[in-house]
Structures are given as structure tokens and as C-alpha cells.
Amino acid sequence: MQLPEIEVISQQRIALAEEKKIILDHFQEASKACWKQFAVNDCLFKAKQQKYKAMSPLDQREIALNARQRVLKEAERQQRISGKTQETSKDKAMP
């Protein structure tokens, strides 16, 4: 039940990484273009602002994915623990 959801999270992480790469590539291009202008610092500042503005929603999505993955791992851990306690109680009841 949880395995497909973990796979979905993995696919979403890959998509996020690709989106981040596109944003960072754009930032690199903008930075290089800034060095051709007279007001380099102002241009670099604006390029960084655009990068942070574009990365913010991606970071929020990544945080949500991390939280969901933690919940799934904890549920899986709880299932393992409850399975082990059931097995040990069956073993004790057998003799």
C-alpha cells in the first residue's frame, strides 16, 4: 500500500530536481550576462532575487515531500514493530 506512494514521492523528487536545475541554469546565464553590463552588482542582485523567488515554491514542495516521506516511514516502522510484538506474543502462547 505504501510502496507506490513512496515511488510517487521519488518521481516527484526527480521532477523537482529537474525544475531546480532549470532555474539554476537560468541564474547562471543571467549572472554571466550581468558581467557584460556596467551595473554588475545591481544586476546580480536582481538575478539572485529572481532565483530565490523561483526556488521558494520548489523548496516548499520539497519540504512537504520530506514530511510525507517521514510519515510513511514512521507508519512502516510502526507496522514492523506491531508485527514483531504479535509474533512474540504468538511464540509465548505456543508452549
Backbone atoms as SQL, in Angstrom:
CREATE TABLE atoms (id INTEGER PRIMARY KEY, chain TEXT, resi INTEGER, resn TEXT, atom TEXT, x REAL, y REAL, z REAL);
INSERT INTO atoms VALUES
  (1, 'A', 1, 'MET', 'N', 0.820, -1.191, 0.000),
  (2, 'A', 1, 'MET', 'CA', 0.000, 0.000, 0.000),
  (3, 'A', 1, 'MET', 'C', 0.862, 1.252, 0.000),
  (4, 'A', 2, 'GLN', 'N', 1.896, 1.274, 0.791),
  (5, 'A', 2, 'GLN', 'CA', 2.730, 2.464, 0.895),
  (6, 'A', 2, 'GLN', 'C', 3.813, 2.507, -0.164),
  (7, 'A', 3, 'LEU', 'N', 4.176, 1.373, -0.708),
  (8, 'A', 3, 'LEU', 'CA', 5.250, 1.336, -1.693),
  (9, 'A', 3, 'LEU', 'C', 4.964, 2.210, -2.901),
  (10, 'A', 4, 'PRO', 'N', 3.764, 2.147, -3.502),
  (11, 'A', 4, 'PRO', 'CA', 3.508, 3.030, -4.640),
  (12, 'A', 4, 'PRO', 'C', 3.600, 4.506, -4.259),
  (13, 'A', 5, 'GLU', 'N', 3.186, 4.851, -3.059),
  (14, 'A', 5, 'GLU', 'CA', 3.254, 6.248, -2.643),
  (15, 'A', 5, 'GLU', 'C', 4.711, 6.695, -2.502),
  (16, 'A', 6, 'ILE', 'N', 5.561, 5.811, -2.024),
  (17, 'A', 6, 'ILE', 'CA', 6.981, 6.125, -1.926),
  (18, 'A', 6, 'ILE', 'C', 7.570, 6.319, -3.319),
  (19, 'A', 7, 'GLU', 'N', 7.129, 5.501, -4.270),
  (20, 'A', 7, 'GLU', 'CA', 7.591, 5.654, -5.649),
  (21, 'A', 7, 'GLU', 'C', 7.128, 6.982, -6.231),
  (22, 'A', 8, 'VAL', 'N', 5.897, 7.383, -5.913),
  (23, 'A', 8, 'VAL', 'CA', 5.379, 8.672, -6.379),
  (24, 'A', 8, 'VAL', 'C', 6.229, 9.802, -5.810),
  (25, 'A', 9, 'ILE', 'N', 6.580, 9.696, -4.538),
  (26, 'A', 9, 'ILE', 'CA', 7.421, 10.714, -3.911),
  (27, 'A', 9, 'ILE', 'C', 8.778, 10.769, -4.605),
  (28, 'A', 10, 'SER', 'N', 9.340, 9.620, -4.930),
  (29, 'A', 10, 'SER', 'CA', 10.623, 9.583, -5.634),
  (30, 'A', 10, 'SER', 'C', 10.527, 10.256, -6.994),
  (31, 'A', 11, 'GLN', 'N', 9.443, 9.992, -7.706),
  (32, 'A', 11, 'GLN', 'CA', 9.250, 10.620, -9.014),
  (33, 'A', 11, 'GLN', 'C', 9.087, 12.131, -8.877),
  (34, 'A', 12, 'GLN', 'N', 8.381, 12.557, -7.839),
  (35, 'A', 12, 'GLN', 'CA', 8.209, 13.989, -7.610),
  (36, 'A', 12, 'GLN', 'C', 9.537, 14.640, -7.253),
  (37, 'A', 13, 'ARG', 'N', 10.384, 13.933, -6.512),
  (38, 'A', 13, 'ARG', 'CA', 11.713, 14.459, -6.186),
  (39, 'A', 13, 'ARG', 'C', 12.545, 14.646, -7.453),
  (40, 'A', 14, 'ILE', 'N', 12.452, 13.684, -8.373),
  (41, 'A', 14, 'ILE', 'CA', 13.187, 13.786, -9.631),
  (42, 'A', 14, 'ILE', 'C', 12.696, 14.999, -10.426),
  (43, 'A', 15, 'ALA', 'N', 11.380, 15.177, -10.477),
  (44, 'A', 15, 'ALA', 'CA', 10.813, 16.326, -11.191),
  (45, 'A', 15, 'ALA', 'C', 11.256, 17.643, -10.550),
  (46, 'A', 16, 'LEU', 'N', 11.265, 17.679, -9.216),
  (47, 'A', 16, 'LEU', 'CA', 11.732, 18.881, -8.516),
  (48, 'A', 16, 'LEU', 'C', 13.195, 19.176, -8.832),
  (49, 'A', 17, 'ALA', 'N', 14.005, 18.146, -8.845),
  (50, 'A', 17, 'ALA', 'CA', 15.427, 18.323, -9.140),
  (51, 'A', 17, 'ALA', 'C', 15.615, 18.883, -10.552),
  (52, 'A', 18, 'GLU', 'N', 14.816, 18.405, -11.491),
  (53, 'A', 18, 'GLU', 'CA', 14.915, 18.914, -12.856),
  (54, 'A', 18, 'GLU', 'C', 14.501, 20.385, -12.927),
  (55, 'A', 19, 'GLU', 'N', 13.417, 20.727, -12.217),
  (56, 'A', 19, 'GLU', 'CA', 12.970, 22.116, -12.197),
  (57, 'A', 19, 'GLU', 'C', 14.024, 23.021, -11.558),
  (58, 'A', 20, 'LYS', 'N', 14.625, 22.551, -10.471),
  (59, 'A', 20, 'LYS', 'CA', 15.667, 23.336, -9.814),
  (60, 'A', 20, 'LYS', 'C', 16.866, 23.528, -10.732),
  (61, 'A', 21, 'LYS', 'N', 17.213, 22.491, -11.478),
  (62, 'A', 21, 'LYS', 'CA', 18.341, 22.594, -12.403),
  (63, 'A', 21, 'LYS', 'C', 18.065, 23.653, -13.466),
  (64, 'A', 22, 'ILE', 'N', 16.842, 23.686, -13.963),
  (65, 'A', 22, 'ILE', 'CA', 16.477, 24.687, -14.964),
  (66, 'A', 22, 'ILE', 'C', 16.613, 26.095, -14.381),
  (67, 'A', 23, 'ILE', 'N', 16.134, 26.271, -13.166),
  (68, 'A', 23, 'ILE', 'CA', 16.216, 27.584, -12.514),
  (69, 'A', 23, 'ILE', 'C', 17.671, 27.975, -12.292),
  (70, 'A', 24, 'LEU', 'N', 18.480, 27.041, -11.812),
  (71, 'A', 24, 'LEU', 'CA', 19.891, 27.345, -11.561),
  (72, 'A', 24, 'LEU', 'C', 20.644, 27.620, -12.859),
  (73, 'A', 25, 'ASP', 'N', 20.300, 26.893, -13.919),
  (74, 'A', 25, 'ASP', 'CA', 20.918, 27.162, -15.218),
  (75, 'A', 25, 'ASP', 'C', 20.564, 28.565, -15.704),
  (76, 'A', 26, 'HIS', 'N', 19.310, 28.940, -15.524),
  (77, 'A', 26, 'HIS', 'CA', 18.879, 30.280, -15.913),
  (78, 'A', 26, 'HIS', 'C', 19.624, 31.334, -15.098),
  (79, 'A', 27, 'PHE', 'N', 19.795, 31.063, -13.802),
  (80, 'A', 27, 'PHE', 'CA', 20.534, 32.000, -12.953),
  (81, 'A', 27, 'PHE', 'C', 21.978, 32.147, -13.423),
  (82, 'A', 28, 'GLN', 'N', 22.602, 31.035, -13.797),
  (83, 'A', 28, 'GLN', 'CA', 23.988, 31.100, -14.291),
  (84, 'A', 28, 'GLN', 'C', 24.070, 31.955, -15.554),
  (85, 'A', 29, 'GLU', 'N', 23.117, 31.773, -16.451),
  (86, 'A', 29, 'GLU', 'CA', 23.101, 32.572, -17.678),
  (87, 'A', 29, 'GLU', 'C', 22.896, 34.049, -17.359),
  (88, 'A', 30, 'ALA', 'N', 21.988, 34.331, -16.434),
  (89, 'A', 30, 'ALA', 'CA', 21.726, 35.720, -16.044),
  (90, 'A', 30, 'ALA', 'C', 22.963, 36.334, -15.390),
  (91, 'A', 31, 'SER', 'N', 23.657, 35.547, -14.575),
  (92, 'A', 31, 'SER', 'CA', 24.870, 36.046, -13.920),
  (93, 'A', 31, 'SER', 'C', 25.948, 36.389, -14.947),
  (94, 'A', 32, 'LYS', 'N', 26.109, 35.515, -15.916),
  (95, 'A', 32, 'LYS', 'CA', 27.098, 35.781, -16.968),
  (96, 'A', 32, 'LYS', 'C', 26.730, 37.038, -17.740),
  (97, 'A', 33, 'ALA', 'N', 25.446, 37.223, -18.008),
  (98, 'A', 33, 'ALA', 'CA', 25.000, 38.416, -18.728),
  (99, 'A', 33, 'ALA', 'C', 25.237, 39.670, -17.895),
  (100, 'A', 34, 'CYS', 'N', 25.150, 39.553, -16.584),
  (101, 'A', 34, 'CYS', 'CA', 25.367, 40.714, -15.707),
  (102, 'A', 34, 'CYS', 'C', 26.790, 41.252, -15.849),
  (103, 'A', 35, 'TRP', 'N', 27.732, 40.369, -16.038),
  (104, 'A', 35, 'TRP', 'CA', 29.124, 40.801, -16.110),
  (105, 'A', 35, 'TRP', 'C', 29.416, 41.599, -17.377),
  (106, 'A', 36, 'LYS', 'N', 28.490, 41.573, -18.316),
  (107, 'A', 36, 'LYS', 'CA', 28.653, 42.349, -19.545),
  (108, 'A', 36, 'LYS', 'C', 28.058, 43.743, -19.410),
  (109, 'A', 37, 'GLN', 'N', 27.374, 43.991, -18.285),
  (110, 'A', 37, 'GLN', 'CA', 26.739, 45.283, -18.071),
  (111, 'A', 37, 'GLN', 'C', 27.604, 46.161, -17.178),
  (112, 'A', 38, 'PHE', 'N', 27.259, 47.438, -17.163),
  (113, 'A', 38, 'PHE', 'CA', 28.015, 48.380, -16.334),
  (114, 'A', 38, 'PHE', 'C', 27.674, 48.204, -14.853),
  (115, 'A', 39, 'ALA', 'N', 26.392, 48.049, -14.521),
  (116, 'A', 39, 'ALA', 'CA', 25.941, 47.918, -13.129),
  (117, 'A', 39, 'ALA', 'C', 25.872, 46.438, -12.758),
  (118, 'A', 40, 'VAL', 'N', 27.036, 45.848, -12.552),
  (119, 'A', 40, 'VAL', 'CA', 27.111, 44.408, -12.307),
  (120, 'A', 40, 'VAL', 'C', 26.416, 44.019, -10.999),
  (121, 'A', 41, 'ASN', 'N', 26.710, 44.738, -9.920),
  (122, 'A', 41, 'ASN', 'CA', 26.167, 44.352, -8.614),
  (123, 'A', 41, 'ASN', 'C', 24.646, 44.397, -8.585),
  (124, 'A', 42, 'ASP', 'N', 24.063, 45.445, -9.149),
  (125, 'A', 42, 'ASP', 'CA', 22.609, 45.558, -9.176),
  (126, 'A', 42, 'ASP', 'C', 21.998, 44.430, -10.009),
  (127, 'A', 43, 'CYS', 'N', 22.617, 44.138, -11.124),
  (128, 'A', 43, 'CYS', 'CA', 22.133, 43.065, -11.995),
  (129, 'A', 43, 'CYS', 'C', 22.221, 41.713, -11.281),
  (130, 'A', 44, 'LEU', 'N', 23.337, 41.453, -10.609),
  (131, 'A', 44, 'LEU', 'CA', 23.495, 40.199, -9.874),
  (132, 'A', 44, 'LEU', 'C', 22.472, 40.095, -8.747),
  (133, 'A', 45, 'PHE', 'N', 22.227, 41.201, -8.079),
  (134, 'A', 45, 'PHE', 'CA', 21.245, 41.226, -7.002),
  (135, 'A', 45, 'PHE', 'C', 19.861, 40.852, -7.535),
  (136, 'A', 46, 'LYS', 'N', 19.480, 41.437, -8.667),
  (137, 'A', 46, 'LYS', 'CA', 18.176, 41.128, -9.267),
  (138, 'A', 46, 'LYS', 'C', 18.104, 39.674, -9.725),
  (139, 'A', 47, 'ALA', 'N', 19.199, 39.164, -10.265),
  (140, 'A', 47, 'ALA', 'CA', 19.231, 37.769, -10.709),
  (141, 'A', 47, 'ALA', 'C', 19.058, 36.830, -9.511),
  (142, 'A', 48, 'LYS', 'N', 19.710, 37.150, -8.397),
  (143, 'A', 48, 'LYS', 'CA', 19.565, 36.333, -7.187),
  (144, 'A', 48, 'LYS', 'C', 18.143, 36.390, -6.655),
  (145, 'A', 49, 'GLN', 'N', 17.536, 37.580, -6.693),
  (146, 'A', 49, 'GLN', 'CA', 16.154, 37.711, -6.229),
  (147, 'A', 49, 'GLN', 'C', 15.221, 36.848, -7.072),
  (148, 'A', 50, 'GLN', 'N', 15.423, 36.869, -8.376),
  (149, 'A', 50, 'GLN', 'CA', 14.593, 36.051, -9.253),
  (150, 'A', 50, 'GLN', 'C', 14.789, 34.564, -8.956),
  (151, 'A', 51, 'LYS', 'N', 16.038, 34.180, -8.706),
  (152, 'A', 51, 'LYS', 'CA', 16.323, 32.776, -8.389),
  (153, 'A', 51, 'LYS', 'C', 15.614, 32.358, -7.099),
  (154, 'A', 52, 'TYR', 'N', 15.727, 33.181, -6.065),
  (155, 'A', 52, 'TYR', 'CA', 15.098, 32.842, -4.789),
  (156, 'A', 52, 'TYR', 'C', 13.581, 32.811, -4.922),
  (157, 'A', 53, 'LYS', 'N', 13.036, 33.735, -5.705),
  (158, 'A', 53, 'LYS', 'CA', 11.588, 33.782, -5.913),
  (159, 'A', 53, 'LYS', 'C', 11.116, 32.519, -6.637),
  (160, 'A', 54, 'ALA', 'N', 11.890, 32.063, -7.604),
  (161, 'A', 54, 'ALA', 'CA', 11.529, 30.864, -8.358),
  (162, 'A', 54, 'ALA', 'C', 11.747, 29.591, -7.536),
  (163, 'A', 55, 'MET', 'N', 12.748, 29.598, -6.678),
  (164, 'A', 55, 'MET', 'CA', 13.069, 28.400, -5.887),
  (165, 'A', 55, 'MET', 'C', 12.143, 28.234, -4.686),
  (166, 'A', 56, 'SER', 'N', 11.564, 29.296, -4.200),
  (167, 'A', 56, 'SER', 'CA', 10.746, 29.231, -2.990),
  (168, 'A', 56, 'SER', 'C', 9.608, 28.214, -3.080),
  (169, 'A', 57, 'PRO', 'N', 8.780, 28.233, -4.141),
  (170, 'A', 57, 'PRO', 'CA', 7.721, 27.218, -4.200),
  (171, 'A', 57, 'PRO', 'C', 8.272, 25.796, -4.307),
  (172, 'A', 58, 'LEU', 'N', 9.397, 25.652, -4.984),
  (173, 'A', 58, 'LEU', 'CA', 10.000, 24.326, -5.107),
  (174, 'A', 58, 'LEU', 'C', 10.496, 23.841, -3.749),
  (175, 'A', 59, 'ASP', 'N', 11.084, 24.751, -2.991),
  (176, 'A', 59, 'ASP', 'CA', 11.546, 24.381, -1.649),
  (177, 'A', 59, 'ASP', 'C', 10.366, 23.969, -0.767),
  (178, 'A', 60, 'GLN', 'N', 9.241, 24.693, -0.894),
  (179, 'A', 60, 'GLN', 'CA', 8.055, 24.347, -0.104),
  (180, 'A', 60, 'GLN', 'C', 7.526, 22.969, -0.498),
  (181, 'A', 61, 'ARG', 'N', 7.521, 22.666, -1.782),
  (182, 'A', 61, 'ARG', 'CA', 7.087, 21.347, -2.234),
  (183, 'A', 61, 'ARG', 'C', 8.019, 20.264, -1.715),
  (184, 'A', 62, 'GLU', 'N', 9.311, 20.565, -1.694),
  (185, 'A', 62, 'GLU', 'CA', 10.279, 19.589, -1.196),
  (186, 'A', 62, 'GLU', 'C', 10.081, 19.339, 0.302),
  (187, 'A', 63, 'ILE', 'N', 9.807, 20.384, 1.034),
  (188, 'A', 63, 'ILE', 'CA', 9.550, 20.243, 2.471),
  (189, 'A', 63, 'ILE', 'C', 8.312, 19.374, 2.699),
  (190, 'A', 64, 'ALA', 'N', 7.272, 19.597, 1.892),
  (191, 'A', 64, 'ALA', 'CA', 6.058, 18.790, 2.015),
  (192, 'A', 64, 'ALA', 'C', 6.341, 17.323, 1.677),
  (193, 'A', 65, 'LEU', 'N', 7.159, 17.088, 0.653),
  (194, 'A', 65, 'LEU', 'CA', 7.527, 15.711, 0.303),
  (195, 'A', 65, 'LEU', 'C', 8.301, 15.051, 1.437),
  (196, 'A', 66, 'ASN', 'N', 9.234, 15.794, 2.029),
  (197, 'A', 66, 'ASN', 'CA', 10.010, 15.250, 3.149),
  (198, 'A', 66, 'ASN', 'C', 9.103, 14.876, 4.314),
  (199, 'A', 67, 'ALA', 'N', 8.140, 15.741, 4.603),
  (200, 'A', 67, 'ALA', 'CA', 7.213, 15.471, 5.706),
  (201, 'A', 67, 'ALA', 'C', 6.380, 14.226, 5.410),
  (202, 'A', 68, 'ARG', 'N', 5.898, 14.116, 4.190),
  (203, 'A', 68, 'ARG', 'CA', 5.087, 12.947, 3.819),
  (204, 'A', 68, 'ARG', 'C', 5.916, 11.668, 3.890),
  (205, 'A', 69, 'GLN', 'N', 7.163, 11.743, 3.449),
  (206, 'A', 69, 'GLN', 'CA', 8.025, 10.568, 3.489),
  (207, 'A', 69, 'GLN', 'C', 8.308, 10.155, 4.935),
  (208, 'A', 70, 'ARG', 'N', 8.492, 11.126, 5.813),
  (209, 'A', 70, 'ARG', 'CA', 8.706, 10.807, 7.230),
  (210, 'A', 70, 'ARG', 'C', 7.486, 10.099, 7.813),
  (211, 'A', 71, 'VAL', 'N', 6.288, 10.577, 7.456),
  (212, 'A', 71, 'VAL', 'CA', 5.056, 9.953, 7.952),
  (213, 'A', 71, 'VAL', 'C', 4.970, 8.512, 7.465),
  (214, 'A', 72, 'LEU', 'N', 5.280, 8.302, 6.185),
  (215, 'A', 72, 'LEU', 'CA', 5.219, 6.948, 5.634),
  (216, 'A', 72, 'LEU', 'C', 6.235, 6.023, 6.293),
  (217, 'A', 73, 'LYS', 'N', 7.442, 6.516, 6.499),
  (218, 'A', 73, 'LYS', 'CA', 8.467, 5.691, 7.144),
  (219, 'A', 73, 'LYS', 'C', 8.082, 5.352, 8.573),
  (220, 'A', 74, 'GLU', 'N', 7.496, 6.315, 9.272),
  (221, 'A', 74, 'GLU', 'CA', 7.079, 6.067, 10.652),
  (222, 'A', 74, 'GLU', 'C', 5.949, 5.037, 10.689),
  (223, 'A', 75, 'ALA', 'N', 5.010, 5.138, 9.757),
  (224, 'A', 75, 'ALA', 'CA', 3.920, 4.155, 9.698),
  (225, 'A', 75, 'ALA', 'C', 4.471, 2.770, 9.390),
  (226, 'A', 76, 'GLU', 'N', 5.440, 2.698, 8.490),
  (227, 'A', 76, 'GLU', 'CA', 6.071, 1.418, 8.167),
  (228, 'A', 76, 'GLU', 'C', 6.793, 0.844, 9.382),
  (229, 'A', 77, 'ARG', 'N', 7.478, 1.705, 10.101),
  (230, 'A', 77, 'ARG', 'CA', 8.189, 1.273, 11.308),
  (231, 'A', 77, 'ARG', 'C', 7.206, 0.760, 12.356),
  (232, 'A', 78, 'GLN', 'N', 6.102, 1.470, 12.520),
  (233, 'A', 78, 'GLN', 'CA', 5.084, 1.042, 13.487),
  (234, 'A', 78, 'GLN', 'C', 4.492, -0.312, 13.097),
  (235, 'A', 79, 'GLN', 'N', 4.301, -0.539, 11.788),
  (236, 'A', 79, 'GLN', 'CA', 3.792, -1.832, 11.329),
  (237, 'A', 79, 'GLN', 'C', 4.783, -2.940, 11.648),
  (238, 'A', 80, 'ARG', 'N', 6.067, -2.675, 11.414),
  (239, 'A', 80, 'ARG', 'CA', 7.084, -3.693, 11.720),
  (240, 'A', 80, 'ARG', 'C', 7.091, -4.004, 13.207),
  (241, 'A', 81, 'ILE', 'N', 7.028, -2.967, 14.020),
  (242, 'A', 81, 'ILE', 'CA', 7.056, -3.169, 15.471),
  (243, 'A', 81, 'ILE', 'C', 5.829, -3.955, 15.924),
  (244, 'A', 82, 'SER', 'N', 4.650, -3.583, 15.414),
  (245, 'A', 82, 'SER', 'CA', 3.436, -4.296, 15.821),
  (246, 'A', 82, 'SER', 'C', 3.464, -5.741, 15.313),
  (247, 'A', 83, 'GLY', 'N', 4.051, -5.948, 14.136),
  (248, 'A', 83, 'GLY', 'CA', 4.196, -7.309, 13.616),
  (249, 'A', 83, 'GLY', 'C', 5.110, -8.138, 14.488),
  (250, 'A', 84, 'LYS', 'N', 6.174, -7.546, 14.953),
  (251, 'A', 84, 'LYS', 'CA', 7.109, -8.271, 15.820),
  (252, 'A', 84, 'LYS', 'C', 6.469, -8.583, 17.168),
  (253, 'A', 85, 'THR', 'N', 5.704, -7.642, 17.708),
  (254, 'A', 85, 'THR', 'CA', 5.074, -7.901, 19.013),
  (255, 'A', 85, 'THR', 'C', 4.020, -8.983, 18.882),
  (256, 'A', 86, 'GLN', 'N', 3.319, -9.021, 17.743),
  (257, 'A', 86, 'GLN', 'CA', 2.336, -10.088, 17.536),
  (258, 'A', 86, 'GLN', 'C', 3.026, -11.439, 17.416),
  (259, 'A', 87, 'GLU', 'N', 4.157, -11.474, 16.730),
  (260, 'A', 87, 'GLU', 'CA', 4.893, -12.726, 16.572),
  (261, 'A', 87, 'GLU', 'C', 5.412, -13.220, 17.914),
  (262, 'A', 88, 'THR', 'N', 5.931, -12.309, 18.739),
  (263, 'A', 88, 'THR', 'CA', 6.465, -12.722, 20.038),
  (264, 'A', 88, 'THR', 'C', 5.333, -13.166, 20.965),
  (265, 'A', 89, 'SER', 'N', 4.178, -12.546, 20.866),
  (266, 'A', 89, 'SER', 'CA', 3.064, -12.972, 21.719),
  (267, 'A', 89, 'SER', 'C', 2.539, -14.337, 21.272),
  (268, 'A', 90, 'LYS', 'N', 2.569, -14.617, 19.972),
  (269, 'A', 90, 'LYS', 'CA', 2.179, -15.947, 19.471),
  (270, 'A', 90, 'LYS', 'C', 3.180, -17.004, 19.918),
  (271, 'A', 91, 'ASP', 'N', 4.477, -16.639, 19.879),
  (272, 'A', 91, 'ASP', 'CA', 5.511, -17.565, 20.308),
  (273, 'A', 91, 'ASP', 'C', 5.367, -17.900, 21.792),
  (274, 'A', 92, 'LYS', 'N', 5.014, -16.917, 22.594),
  (275, 'A', 92, 'LYS', 'CA', 4.849, -17.148, 24.024),
  (276, 'A', 92, 'LYS', 'C', 3.603, -17.984, 24.304),
  (277, 'A', 93, 'ALA', 'N', 2.586, -17.840, 23.491),
  (278, 'A', 93, 'ALA', 'CA', 1.332, -18.577, 23.703),
  (279, 'A', 93, 'ALA', 'C', 1.447, -20.030, 23.245),
  (280, 'A', 94, 'MET', 'N', 2.359, -20.353, 22.350),
  (281, 'A', 94, 'MET', 'CA', 2.507, -21.698, 21.801),
  (282, 'A', 94, 'MET', 'C', 2.858, -22.758, 22.845),
  (283, 'A', 95, 'PRO', 'N', 3.822, -22.592, 23.735),
  (284, 'A', 95, 'PRO', 'CA', 4.215, -23.680, 24.632),
  (285, 'A', 95, 'PRO', 'C', 3.138, -24.015, 25.585);
